[in-house]
Every structure is written in structure tokens, then in C-alpha cells.
């Protein structure tokens, strides 16, 4: 069952969202939202994903079981008890299908097999079975936009212009092409990873389109045969017991059939290209037809399967379209909140308010790091209080209403560790864009299990990526013994999500909405209320938490988590230390 907010309230909220500054938006919320209304608007349902914590796991970097320096499926299985004890409900595993490895798994050569580098299909089945014993679900990565150029579909497609699979990909003559001259690319469309999105194929004398690397040709989603084949991929993995899919690069599925040039923007990117607006290669309306189709396929199976999308949309309004009419995606990843990239109470307040009041009434999905994104320790830290800020970000991620998505090692405060030399770079965009673009190796380094030279990840001297020097301090074994560690902050907060009704089922209502330094909100079921207060500044802040304005009674705070420790004896009047985080019951 989805929200039933009245059209009048929804329209008013959208009007504020579109026109008012952040503090005015939030102030409007505080005066108009009551507990009764918030609870009435609260989405309910039996679906497991409403209360789950998802953990993104990069298989190359989680645990090596056969000592080849690369993580694998048996390694993941061996660490399931750790994930269960931490409080994880589902694992999203980035691609582990057969792949040449140009984009480390996102260039797939076979959608219905396991790359021998990671193990066998038997290893995968065992992982699913062992995870189920621990109430952990497995989410696969569904790379829907493109394949590897080594996939048999593309090998056939490029074999001749009249091959039956020619139209499975996007082929086009060049501009000004003749019998002896390939001319220029069909238009100015650019690859996300630099330079033209068109690659000349000498054998069949046409260009093929690739939104990403040259080795990742785009599938032609205007071809019904592609739909049939990709629906079959979903069926294959659902029948093996997976709980759903994270859909990669979903907004890039369609291109303008008129082949119009994209508009140029000022400046140049890290690869030396003119900046461009991807107007004709991104977010075309047909994307939503495909999402409806994918949803119908997975909904045939029991267990409330979930769809998560990589939906890096330009605003919350565009993100909201991914929900459809409750018939597309349950959890579009919220890049707006993920990419604030500064500790700004007004900005977070504005964005949380927008997604809480999205017109589709969809469940929010929050994250702050992933395999394509520098770790939050670096993006939000100030260089002096990074560990404290990491705990603050953990509170923000794990106490807000929605489905949180963690990235492996986030619970340790793992840092982005970029290669020092271009010779050490693995990620092709780091080689192409060095030194402005150093690639994504820095956020993909091996999981740090202990303080040994190889961090408990492997026994070989040289794993696929180097072990960061910070692993001697930031690792599971060391931090588990320190009650004030980042790891124990996450473990406490994850426990609170499961045991406190207000954090599990409560509505979320903003308070103190004009404060430029402190982001505060209440989670409430009506019977139980918890206040969350986050000082996003480097100075102490005196604040009177105004939960009475929304109808919450009580005068006393019973802390459930605070970092650093500080007094709450004065009830609603607090002095929050720099970057302090408080989670407390209102009694």
C-alpha cells in the first residue's frame, strides 16, 4: 500500500519545493505537518525492503579465498556471519559475470554465468543458500544498457550488416561517409568516459554507439528481440533465488532517433572534451516502459523482489518518475542527497523534505558512497574531525526514514586511496584523464579485516589493488575492540534500527527548521518518538529542540546514541559539541 496524501497537500509541498529557499521549505513543514498527518501519510506494507539495510559489496575487494589476490564468492560466503552480526539484511554484489574486465565486470560477455575468477555457479548457489540461513538476501547487478564487445551477441552483430543480430546494437553511417571515406561520427554525442561515443568498425564500415567505454557497445532497446533476451536474464537469476536487482545506468537506454547533436556547455572535462549536455542520450521517456517491463518480470516471483536503480537524476522531481505509478522501481538511488558533498544543514533539510514529500509517495533510498564515488570519509571530512564526521554521517544515513545502502568498509571509515602514479592505475578513465581524473581505484581497495600487512583480505604479497596504509588503524579487528570506533557506531545504530519502533516504522518530521547549523528531525509512531540532532558545524551549538511544535509531548531525553558524549540533562535545551550527533528517546 502506498501513501494516500491528498492532492492539495502534495501540490502545496511541490510549490514550496520549486520556489522557496531551503529554510522556508522546512519551516513550512514544521508548521503544517502534525504527527497524525505524518503517520497517515506513512507508506506501509509487508515488503522486506521497507526496513532492510542493503550492503554494496565489490567482489574483487571483499575477501580472497584462494590466494590469487582477488576476492571471490567463497570469500563472500566466509564473511556472511560478519555481515549478519553487523545487521545487514541484503547484499548487492557488483557484476561477477564473465567479463574481459575493461570496466571490471560492467562489460559483460555472458549474463547467465559466473566469471571463473570469482568461482563457479555452484559457489554462487551455495552463497545464496548460506545467506538465506542468515536472513540475508542477494541482489544482483543488472547491466541493462550495454554489453562487452566480446559478448557473442555483439560478435554476431559486427560480423556483417545483414546478420540477424545487427539491430541488437546501435549502428549508423558516418556524417559525410563515402565508399572510401568513413567521414565523421554521426553526431557530437560523447562517451561518459571521454571523447566521441561513436566507434568506427572497419569490417562493416559503420559506427557503433557506446555511452561508456569503446568496449561497451550499447544495446538497442528499440528492438523487441533485445527485450526478450534481457527479460530472460532476469528469469534466469530469479529462478536461482536472488531477491532482486540493482539496475545499472538505466537512464541511458534510449537515444534520440533523429540523431540530433547535444548542446554544448561552457568549459572542458578532464579528458579535454567540450562539456556537453546529454539531452538526446539520457532520460528519454521510453526508459519508463522498460522499467515497467522489468517490474512485471520480477513480480512473477514470490518474496517481494526489489528493484534498485542507479538513477543519478538532476533533481528529486526527475528521480520521482522512476517510481512510476507504483509499477516501476521501489528504490531509486538518491544521488541528490548522496552528492551534497558538504555538511550543510539547510541543504540536507531541503532535500530530505523533497524526497519525503515526493509526488509518487515512493520509499526513499539513501547512500553516501559506492564503487564509482569517493568515500564519504573524504568528501565530507574536514581533515581534522573526519572520524567524528564519519559517525555523524552514519547517524544521518541510518536513522532517516527510508532504505539505507552502505558500501563495504564504510562501517570502518575506510578512506579513498588513489594511486600515486599513473603506472599503477587500473581503471581506464584514470589512465585517460590522469592527473585530473585518477579513476575509481581509490574507492575500491580491499576490505580491511585486521592490521596484518594484507589486512586479512589475502595472503599474497600483491593483491589486485594495494592495501591502504591506514588499514593498520581502520580495520574490523582493531575497531571492534574500541567502543568509540566508527565500526561500533555503525553496529549500535544498525541495532537501534531493528529494535526501536520509532526508527523502524516511524514517520519523519523536521524540527528547528530555520537552524543553519543543526539538522534535526523526529521519528515517531505516535506512541514512541525519537529525536535526531546533527551539528553540521565545527563550533558548539546551543539549541532548544522544538519537538512540541509538531505535537510531541515529553520533556526528558533518554540518549540511545551520542557522539561525542555530552549532557542531555537539560531536556530540550542542549549544547552540541562540534560535529556532534544525538539519537534520543523523548520521554
C-alpha positions in Angstrom: 0.0 0.0 0.0 1.4 3.4 -0.9 0.9 6.9 0.5 -2.6 8.4 0.2 -1.6 12.1 0.7 -4.2 14.5 -0.6 -3.6 16.3 -3.8 -3.9 19.6 -2.1 -1.2 18.9 0.4 1.0 17.4 -2.3 0.6 20.4 -4.5 1.4 22.8 -1.7 4.6 20.9 -0.9 5.7 20.8 -4.5 5.1 24.5 -4.8 7.3 25.2 -1.8 9.9 22.8 -3.2 10.0 24.5 -6.5 10.1 28.1 -5.4 11.2 28.6 -1.7 14.6 28.7 -0.2 15.5 25.6 1.9 14.8 27.2 5.3 11.4 28.4 4.1 10.5 24.9 2.8 11.5 23.3 6.1 9.7 26.0 8.1 6.5 25.3 6.2 6.9 21.6 7.0 7.2 22.3 10.7 4.0 24.4 10.9 1.9 22.3 8.6 2.9 18.7 9.5 1.4 17.0 12.5 2.1 13.6 13.9 -1.4 12.4 12.9 -0.9 13.6 9.3 2.7 12.2 9.1 1.6 8.8 10.3 -1.4 8.8 8.0 0.9 9.5 5.1 3.4 6.9 6.1 3.7 4.1 3.5 3.1 0.6 4.9 3.3 -2.9 3.7 4.9 -6.3 4.3 7.7 -5.9 1.8 11.1 -6.8 3.4 12.9 -4.0 1.6 11.0 -1.3 3.5 13.0 -2.0 6.7 16.2 -3.5 5.2 19.8 -2.3 5.2 21.5 -3.0 1.9 25.3 -3.5 1.7 27.0 -3.0 -1.6 29.9 -5.4 -2.0 32.6 -5.2 -4.6 33.5 -8.9 -5.1 37.1 -8.2 -6.2 37.8 -6.5 -3.0 35.9 -8.2 -0.2 37.6 -11.4 0.6 40.1 -13.6 -1.3 39.6 -17.3 -0.5 42.1 -18.9 -3.0 45.0 -16.5 -2.5 45.2 -15.1 -6.0 44.9 -11.5 -4.8 41.3 -11.1 -6.0 38.1 -11.5 -3.9 35.7 -14.3 -4.8 32.4 -15.9 -4.0 33.7 -18.3 -1.4 35.3 -15.4 0.3 32.0 -13.6 0.5 30.4 -16.7 1.9 33.1 -17.0 4.6 32.2 -13.5 5.8 28.4 -13.9 6.0 28.5 -14.2 9.8 30.2 -10.8 10.0 27.5 -9.2 7.8 24.8 -10.9 9.9 26.3 -9.7 13.2 26.7 -6.2 11.8 23.0 -6.0 11.0 22.9 -6.4 7.2 19.7 -7.6 5.5 20.7 -7.7 1.8 23.9 -7.7 -0.2 24.1 -6.1 -3.6 27.0 -7.6 -5.4 28.5 -5.7 -8.3 28.9 -7.7 -11.5 30.5 -11.1 -11.2 29.6 -12.4 -14.7 32.2 -13.4 -17.2 33.9 -10.3 -18.5 37.1 -9.1 -20.2 37.5 -6.8 -17.2 37.8 -3.5 -19.1 35.3 -1.9 -16.7 35.9 -4.6 -14.0 32.7 -6.5 -14.6 30.5 -3.8 -16.1 31.5 -5.1 -19.6 29.7 -8.4 -19.6 30.3 -11.2 -22.1 27.8 -13.6 -20.6 24.8 -12.6 -18.5 24.0 -16.2 -17.3 27.2 -17.5 -15.9 29.8 -16.7 -13.2 33.3 -15.5 -14.1 35.8 -18.2 -13.2 37.8 -15.5 -11.5 35.1 -15.4 -8.8 34.3 -19.1 -8.7 31.5 -21.4 -10.1 27.8 -21.4 -10.4 27.9 -24.0 -7.5 29.7 -21.4 -5.4 27.0 -18.9 -6.2 24.2 -21.3 -5.3 26.0 -22.0 -2.1 26.3 -18.3 -1.3 22.6 -17.8 -1.8 21.7 -20.8 0.4 24.1 -19.8 3.2 22.9 -16.2 3.1 19.3 -17.4 3.4 20.2 -19.3 6.5 21.2 -15.9 8.0 18.2 -14.0 6.7 20.4 -12.2 4.2 19.2 -11.7 0.6 21.3 -11.4 -2.5 20.7 -8.6 -5.1 22.4 -8.9 -8.5 23.7 -6.1 -10.6 21.6 -5.9 -13.9 23.8 -4.2 -16.5 21.0 -3.3 -18.9 22.4 -0.5 -21.2 25.4 -2.3 -22.8 27.4 -5.5 -23.1 31.0 -6.2 -23.7 32.2 -6.1 -27.3 33.3 -9.7 -26.6 29.7 -10.8 -25.9 28.5 -13.3 -28.6 25.6 -11.0 -29.4 28.0 -8.2 -30.4 30.4 -10.5 -32.2 27.5 -11.6 -34.4 26.2 -8.1 -34.7 29.5 -6.8 -36.1 30.1 -9.8 -38.3 28.0 -8.3 -41.2 25.4 -5.7 -41.9 22.8 -8.3 -42.7 23.5 -10.5 -39.6 20.2 -11.2 -37.6 21.7 -9.5 -34.5 22.9 -6.4 -36.4 20.0 -4.4 -35.0 20.6 -5.6 -31.4 23.1 -2.7 -31.2 23.1 0.9 -32.4 24.8 1.2 -35.8 24.9 4.2 -38.1 26.7 5.6 -41.1 29.2 8.4 -40.6 28.5 12.0 -41.5 29.8 12.6 -45.0 30.7 8.9 -45.3 31.5 7.6 -48.8 32.6 4.3 -50.3 36.2 5.1 -49.4 36.0 7.6 -46.6 34.4 6.9 -43.2 33.6 10.5 -42.8 32.9 11.9 -39.3 30.9 10.4 -36.4 27.2 10.6 -36.9 26.9 13.5 -34.4 28.6 15.1 -31.4 27.4 12.6 -28.7 30.1 12.0 -26.1 31.0 8.9 -24.1 30.7 9.4 -20.3 34.4 8.3 -20.2 35.7 10.8 -22.7 35.7 11.6 -26.4 33.2 10.5 -29.1 30.5 8.0 -28.2 30.9 6.6 -31.8 33.4 3.9 -32.8 34.3 3.1 -36.4 34.1 -0.6 -37.4 36.2 -1.1 -40.5 34.9 -4.5 -41.3 31.2 -3.5 -41.8 32.1 0.2 -42.4 29.7 1.8 -39.9 30.0 3.4 -36.5 28.5 1.8 -33.4 27.4 3.7 -30.3 28.8 3.4 -26.8 27.7 5.6 -24.0 30.6 4.3 -21.9 33.9 2.6 -23.0 34.6 1.7 -26.6 34.5 -1.9 -25.5 30.9 -1.4 -24.1 28.6 -1.1 -27.1 25.0 0.0 -26.3 22.2 -2.4 -26.7 19.4 -1.3 -29.0 16.3 -1.2 -26.7 14.1 -0.3 -29.7 14.5 -3.9 -30.8 11.9 -6.4 -29.3 14.5 -9.2 -29.5 16.7 -7.3 -27.0 13.8 -7.1 -24.6 13.1 -10.8 -24.9 16.7 -11.7 -24.3 17.2 -9.4 -21.3 13.9 -10.5 -19.7 15.4 -14.0 -19.9 18.4 -12.8 -17.9 16.1 -11.7 -15.1 14.2 -15.0 -15.2 17.5 -17.0 -15.0 18.7 -15.3 -11.8 15.3 -15.1 -10.1 15.0 -18.9 -10.6 18.3 -19.2 -8.7 16.9 -17.5 -5.7 18.0 -13.9 -5.9 15.9 -11.2 -4.2 16.1 -8.6 -6.9 18.3 -6.4 -9.0 20.2 -3.1 -9.0 19.7 -1.8 -12.5 22.8 -0.1 -13.9 22.8 3.1 -16.0 19.1 2.8 -16.6 18.5 6.4 -17.8 20.8 5.8 -20.8 18.8 3.1 -22.5 17.5 5.2 -25.4 18.9 7.7 -27.9 17.2 10.3 -30.0 16.1 8.6 -33.2 16.6 11.9 -35.1 20.3 11.8 -34.1 20.3 15.5 -33.1 23.5 17.0 -31.7 23.7 17.5 -27.9 24.0 21.1 -26.7 27.5 22.2 -25.7 28.1 23.7 -22.2 30.9 26.1 -21.1 34.3 24.6 -20.3 36.0 21.3 -20.9 36.1 18.0 -19.0 39.1 16.1 -17.6 39.6 14.4 -20.9 39.9 17.6 -22.9 36.4 17.5 -24.5 34.0 20.4 -24.6 31.4 19.9 -21.9 28.1 18.7 -23.2 24.5 18.3 -22.0 23.4 14.7 -22.6 20.0 16.0 -23.8 19.4 13.4 -26.5 21.0 10.3 -24.9 19.7 10.4 -21.4 16.3 10.1 -19.7 14.2 9.6 -22.8 10.5 8.7 -21.9 10.8 5.1 -23.2 13.0 4.3 -20.2 9.9 4.0 -18.1 8.3 1.5 -20.4 11.4 -0.7 -19.9 11.2 -0.3 -16.1 7.6 -1.4 -16.1 8.6 -4.4 -18.1 11.4 -5.4 -15.8 9.0 -4.9 -12.8 6.4 -7.3 -14.4 9.1 -10.0 -14.9 10.4 -10.0 -11.3 6.9 -9.6 -9.8 6.1 -13.1 -11.2 8.3 -14.5 -8.4 7.5 -14.8 -4.7 9.2 -13.0 -1.9 8.6 -9.3 -2.8 11.6 -8.9 -5.1 13.1 -5.4 -5.2 14.4 -3.2 -7.9 17.1 -0.6 -7.2 18.1 1.8 -9.9 21.2 3.8 -10.5 19.2 6.9 -11.1 21.6 9.9 -10.9 18.8 12.3 -11.8 19.3 16.1 -11.9 16.7 16.7 -9.2 14.2 14.9 -6.9 11.4 15.6 -9.3 13.1 13.6 -12.0 14.1 10.9 -9.5 10.4 10.6 -8.5 9.5 9.5 -12.1 11.4 6.3 -11.5 8.7 5.1 -9.1 6.1 5.2 -11.9 2.6 4.6 -10.6 4.0 2.1 -8.1 4.7 -0.1 -11.1 8.4 0.7 -11.9 11.2 0.8 -9.3 10.7 0.5 -5.5 14.1 2.1 -4.6 15.7 4.6 -7.0 19.1 5.6 -5.5 19.0 9.2 -4.3 22.1 10.8 -5.8 20.8 14.2 -4.8 21.4 13.5 -1.1 24.5 11.4 -1.7 26.2 14.2 -3.6 25.6 17.2 -1.3 29.3 16.9 -0.6 29.3 19.4 2.2 28.0 19.4 5.7 25.1 21.8 5.1 22.1 21.6 7.4 19.9 23.7 5.1 20.8 21.7 2.0 20.2 18.3 3.7 16.9 19.6 5.2 15.7 20.8 1.8 16.5 17.5 0.1 15.1 15.3 2.8 11.9 17.3 2.8 11.6 17.0 -1.0 12.1 13.2 -1.1 9.8 12.7 1.9 7.1 14.5 0.0 7.8 13.1 -3.5 4.7 13.1 -5.6 4.9 9.3 -6.2 4.9 8.6 -2.5 7.8 6.3 -3.0 10.2 4.8 -0.4 13.5 6.8 -0.2 16.8 5.0 -0.7 19.9 6.7 0.8 23.6 6.1 0.4 26.8 8.2 0.7 29.4 6.1 -1.0 29.6 3.5 -3.8 32.1 1.9 -6.2 32.0 5.0 -8.5 32.2 7.6 -5.8 34.9 8.7 -3.5 34.3 7.5 0.0 32.3 9.8 2.3 35.1 10.0 4.9 37.0 12.1 2.3 34.1 14.0 0.7 32.5 15.2 4.0 35.5 15.3 6.3 37.3 18.5 7.2 40.8 16.9 7.6 40.7 17.2 11.4 37.4 15.7 12.6 37.0 13.1 10.0 36.3 10.2 12.3 33.6 12.2 14.2 32.1 13.3 10.9 32.0 9.7 9.8 29.9 8.9 12.8 27.6 11.9 12.1 27.1 10.6 8.5 26.3 7.2 9.9 23.5 8.6 12.1 22.2 10.6 9.1 22.1 7.5 6.9 20.8 5.0 9.4 18.2 7.0 11.3 16.4 8.7 8.4 13.2 7.1 7.2 14.0 5.1 4.1 16.2 2.2 3.0 19.8 2.8 3.6 22.5 1.4 1.4 26.0 1.0 2.8 29.3 0.5 0.9 31.7 -2.2 2.1 34.2 -0.8 4.6 32.1 2.3 5.2 31.5 1.0 8.7 35.2 1.2 9.3 35.8 4.7 8.0 37.8 3.3 5.0 39.5 6.1 3.1 39.8 6.8 -0.6 43.3 5.8 -1.5 44.2 6.9 -5.0 47.2 5.5 -7.0 50.3 7.6 -6.6 51.5 7.1 -10.2 49.7 6.7 -13.5 51.6 3.4 -14.0 49.7 2.0 -11.0 46.2 2.8 -12.3 43.8 0.0 -13.2 40.7 2.0 -14.0 40.9 3.1 -17.7 39.4 6.5 -17.0 42.3 7.1 -14.6 44.8 6.4 -17.3 42.9 8.5 -19.8 42.3 11.5 -17.6 45.4 11.5 -15.4 46.2 13.6 -13.3 42.8 15.5 -13.3 41.0 12.2 -13.2 42.7 9.4 -11.3 40.0 6.9 -11.8 38.0 4.8 -9.3 40.7 2.6 -7.9 40.8 4.7 -4.7 37.3 3.7 -3.5 37.7 0.0 -4.5 40.7 -1.0 -2.3 40.5 -4.3 -0.4 38.3 -4.7 2.7 40.3 -4.1 5.9 39.8 -7.0 8.3 42.8 -6.8 10.5 46.1 -5.0 11.0 48.3 -7.5 9.2 50.2 -6.4 6.1 47.5 -7.7 3.7 44.6 -6.6 6.1 43.2 -10.2 6.3 42.0 -9.8 2.7 44.5 -12.2 1.2 47.9 -13.9 1.9 49.6 -12.9 -1.4 52.1 -10.1 -1.2 50.5 -8.1 -4.1 46.7 -8.1 -4.2 44.9 -6.7 -7.2 44.9 -3.2 -5.5 47.3 -2.2 -2.8 46.3 -2.3 0.9 46.0 1.3 2.1 48.5 2.2 4.9 45.5 3.4 7.0 44.4 -0.2 7.3 46.5 -0.7 10.4 44.1 1.6 12.3 40.9 1.2 10.4 40.0 -2.5 10.4 37.4 -4.8 11.8 39.6 -6.5 14.4 41.1 -3.3 15.9 37.9 -1.2 15.8 35.7 -4.0 17.3 37.7 -3.6 20.5 37.3 0.1 20.7 33.8 1.2 22.0 34.2 4.6 20.4 35.2 3.4 17.0 33.4 4.1 13.7 32.6 0.4 13.5 30.9 0.2 16.8 29.0 3.4 16.0 27.5 1.6 12.9 26.9 -1.6 14.8 25.0 0.4 17.6 22.9 2.3 15.0 22.1 -0.7 13.0 20.9 -2.4 16.1 18.7 0.6 17.0 17.1 0.4 13.6 15.9 -3.1 14.3 14.8 -2.7 17.9 13.4 0.8 18.2 9.8 1.0 16.8 10.2 4.7 16.0 13.3 4.1 13.9 11.8 1.1 12.2 8.3 2.3 11.5 8.1 5.9 12.4 7.2 8.9 10.3 9.9 11.6 9.9 9.1 15.2 10.7 11.6 18.1 10.6 12.1 20.4 13.6 14.2 23.5 14.2 13.9 24.1 10.5 15.5 27.5 10.5 18.7 26.5 12.1 21.6 26.9 9.7 24.0 24.6 11.6 21.9 21.9 13.1 19.8 19.4 11.1 17.2 17.9 13.5 14.1 15.7 13.0 11.8 13.4 14.9 10.9 9.8 14.0 7.6 8.9 15.6 4.9 6.3 15.6 2.6 8.4 17.8 3.3 6.1 20.8 7.1 6.4 20.6 9.2 9.3 19.5 12.9 9.6 18.9 14.8 12.9 18.1 17.9 13.1 15.9 20.1 16.2 16.1 23.2 16.7 14.0 25.6 19.6 14.4 27.0 20.1 11.0 29.4 22.8 12.0 32.8 22.9 13.6 31.6 25.0 16.5 29.5 24.2 19.6 25.8 25.0 19.0 23.3 25.8 21.7 19.8 24.7 20.7 16.4 24.2 22.1 14.9 21.2 20.3 11.3 22.2 19.4 9.5 18.9 19.2 6.4 20.3 20.8 5.7 22.3 17.7 4.7 19.1 15.9 2.7 17.8 18.8 5.2 15.5 20.5 4.9 15.6 24.3 7.7 15.0 26.8 10.4 16.9 28.5 13.2 14.4 29.0 15.7 12.9 26.7 17.0 9.3 27.1 20.0 9.0 24.8 20.3 5.9 22.7 23.4 7.1 20.9 25.5 10.2 21.1 28.9 11.1 19.7 30.8 12.6 21.4 29.3 12.1 24.8 27.6 15.2 26.2 24.9 16.1 28.7 21.2 15.9 27.9 20.1 16.7 31.5 18.5 19.9 30.4 15.9 18.2 28.3 15.2 20.0 25.1 18.0 22.5 25.7 21.3 21.2 24.5 24.8 22.4 23.8 26.0 20.2 20.9 29.8 19.9 20.5 31.3 20.3 17.1 30.0 17.7 14.6 28.0 16.1 17.4 25.3 13.5 16.7 22.5 12.6 19.1 19.8 10.0 18.9 17.5 10.1 21.9 14.0 9.0 23.1 11.7 11.7 24.0 10.1 10.8 27.4 
